[in-house]
Amino acid sequence: MSPSHLVVRRLLPEGAVLTVAVDDTLFKKVTVVWYALHGHRPSDASDRRERARWYTTKTYPSVSDMGAKLRRVIAARFLPTSPGRPTNQEIRAVQQAWAAASLDTAA
């Protein structure tokens, strides 16, 4: 057993809840590394200027910009995509199904 486990066992009563605070510096570092390896695009700073016009002289993305991009990438993986416009064939198939259903109920 590690010394840290022994200290925790000695200081906390049995069954006590232990809350661990994590320094957000680690998350910032991971975000910057992700951005450097996978997220960087040369147009990121100009895209940010387009979305936030008060950044008229922004030339490099901030850590906050990197985090926002990482959140968008993660969200895009888990949120459903837009189905887009139906094709004419799909529209006709639905119309035919409706027509067939109305004929079935009329009989």
N, C-alpha and C positions, 0 to 999 in steps of 0.2 A: 504494500500500500504506500502511495506517495506521501511525502510530508504534508502537502496541502490538504489531502484527505484527512490525515490525522488531526490537523489544526481545526478543520471544519467540524469534525466529529467531537472534538474536545470543547469547542466554543458554543456550538448550537445544541439545544436540547433535541432529543429524539423526536422526529416527525416535524421539525420546524421547516418552514418554507424558506428556501434560499433564493434570493433574486440576484441575478448577475447583470451588471450594467456593462454594455459593450460600447467601447469608444467608437464614435462614428468615423474616426480617422481611418480605420481599417476599411470601412465601406467606401470611403472616398478614394482610397488607394486602389481598391479593387476596380472601382468604376473607371479611374484613369487608366489603369492597365488594360481593361476591356476595350476602352475607347481607342487606345493606342494600337492594340492588336486587331480589333475587328470593327470598330465603329466609326473611325475617322473617314471623313470625306472632305475634299478640299472646299466644297461649297457650304460646309456647315455654318461658318461664321456669316456668310452672306445670307443664307437661309434664315438665320436668327435675326439678322437685321431686317429682313422682310417681315417677319412675324412681330418684331418689336422695334418699331421705327425710331425709338429714342436711343437705340444703340447705333448711332450714326458712324462711329469710328471703330466699332468692334472688328478686330482682325483675327482674334483667336477665341475659340470657345472656352467658356469658364467651366469649372467643375460642375456647377449647377446645370449648364447646358448639356454636359456629358451625361449627367444623371437623368435628365429629362429624355435624352435620346435612348438611353438604356431602358427606361420605363416604357417608351413607345415600342421598342423592339420586343420587349417581353410581352406587352399587351397584344401586339400584333400576332404573336404566336398562340395566344390563348383565347382571344376574342373571335367570334365568328366573322367571316368575311361577308361582304355584301353580295347577295346573289346576283346582282346586276339585272339588266332588262331581260325579260323572257323573249325567246325567239318566236317568230311567226308560227312555226310548227308547234311550239308549246302552247301558244295562245289558242290555236285551232283545236288542239287536243282537249284543252279545258272546256272550250265552247261546245265541242261535241259531247263531252261527258255531261255537261249541264243539260244539253238538249236531250240526251238519252235518259238522264235522271228525271226530267220533267215528263217525258213520255211514259216512263215506268209508273210514275205516281198518278198520271191521268187515267191509266187503264184499270 
